Amino acid sequence: MRAIDVLREEPVISSWIGDLSYVKFSDGTGGVQMTTNNGRTYFIDGVPEEEYNDWMRAPSKGKYWWTDIKYFYTG
């Protein structure tokens, strides 16, 4: 599947996460591309845009990953 739009790529202040990007695909689905501070990039499929927005507003991006993303969207 082909990404049609990277809606936002935002650097974040985190000891672990370098930036988060919301990606939308041609079929209407989306997800988050997460790049860690050590340069590894991961794609988390199926994360709704509103969840991404909540993640960006979270005071701790790493804690949000562990409590609201990892076990819900990574299978």
N, C-alpha and C positions, 0 to 999 in steps of 0.2 A: 504494500500500500504506500502511496506517495503522500508526503506531507505537503499540504497546500498553503499552509500559513503558520509561521511562528508568531503567535500573538504577542508574546512578550518574552524577552530574555532579560532577567534582572540579576545583577550581582547581589549577594546577600552577605550579611555579617554573621558569620558562623565559624566555629572552630573546625567544622567538618565539611560543610557544604559551601562550594564556591559560587554557583549560580543555579537558578531554576528557570526553565523556559516552558511555556505552555504551547503545545503543538496541536494543530487541528488537521485532520486528514480529509481527503476528498469524499469519503463516505459519511462524514459528519462526526465520526468518533474523534477522540483526542487523548491526550496524556501529557505527562510532564517529563522533560529531559532534565536530569539532575547531574551536575558535574561537581565532583568533590574537590577539595583543596589540593589533593594529590594528583589531580588530572584525570581520574576515572570518570567515565560518563555512563549513565544508566538511563533507560527509558522505562517509565512506569505507565503502562497502558491502562486506559479506562478511567483515569482520574478526571472527574468533571471540572469544568472551568471554575465553578464556585468553590470547590475544594482547594484548587490551586490558589485562589484569591485568599481563602482562609489561611492557607499555609504561609503565604507571603505576609499576612498580617500577624502571624504568630510571633511572640517575643523570642522564642527559641525554635529555629528551623529544624535542628536535630531532634529535639524532643517531640516536635510535631510529627516528624518522620516516624519515630518509634511508636507514638500513641495513636496516630490517625491515618497513616499511609501504609506503612510496611505490611501489616497483617491484613489489611483490607483490599489492597490493590496488587500485591505481588504474589498471590496464590499461595 
